[in-house]
Amino acid sequence: MVDFNLPTNPLFLPGLAVFLWLFETETAWKLSETDLESLLAKVEWRSYNFKEAQ
């Protein structure tokens, strides 16, 4: 699994940019600009913690 969210630390942005440029398509660039948290909230996605469920 690869996380395409923009990093909060700007020092990691060049590394992400190089990775996307070398290995990914423009779709990955668009995905990095998506507010995934808001989209998941709209469909009422709930986080699940396996350890807490036991």
C-alpha positions as CSV (number, residue, x, y, z in Angstrom):
1,M,0.0,0.0,0.0
2,V,1.3,3.4,-0.9
3,D,0.0,6.7,0.7
4,F,-0.3,9.4,-1.9
5,N,-1.4,12.1,0.5
6,L,0.8,15.2,0.5
7,P,3.3,15.0,3.4
8,T,2.9,17.5,6.2
9,N,6.7,17.9,6.4
10,P,7.9,19.7,3.3
11,L,11.2,17.9,3.4
12,F,9.4,14.7,2.2
13,L,7.7,16.4,-0.8
14,P,10.7,16.1,-3.2
15,G,11.0,12.4,-2.6
16,L,7.3,11.9,-3.2
17,A,7.5,14.0,-6.4
18,V,10.4,11.9,-7.7
19,F,8.6,8.7,-6.8
20,L,5.4,9.8,-8.6
21,W,7.3,11.0,-11.6
22,L,9.2,7.8,-12.0
23,F,6.7,5.1,-11.1
24,E,3.1,6.5,-11.2
25,T,0.7,8.1,-13.7
26,E,-1.1,11.4,-13.5
27,T,-3.9,9.7,-11.6
28,A,-1.6,9.4,-8.6
29,W,-0.8,13.1,-8.8
30,K,-4.6,13.9,-8.8
31,L,-5.1,11.5,-5.9
32,S,-2.5,13.3,-3.8
33,E,-4.6,16.4,-4.0
34,T,-7.8,14.6,-3.0
35,D,-9.3,15.2,0.5
36,L,-9.8,11.5,1.2
37,E,-10.9,12.1,4.8
38,S,-13.8,14.3,3.7
39,L,-14.9,11.8,1.0
40,L,-14.9,8.9,3.5
41,A,-16.9,10.9,6.0
42,K,-19.6,11.6,3.3
43,V,-20.1,7.8,2.9
44,E,-20.0,7.4,6.7
45,W,-16.8,5.4,6.7
46,R,-15.9,4.4,10.2
47,S,-12.4,3.5,11.3
48,Y,-12.0,0.0,12.8
49,N,-9.4,-0.8,15.5
50,F,-9.0,-4.5,15.6
51,K,-7.2,-4.4,19.0
52,E,-10.0,-2.5,20.6
53,A,-12.6,-5.0,19.3
54,Q,-11.1,-7.9,21.1
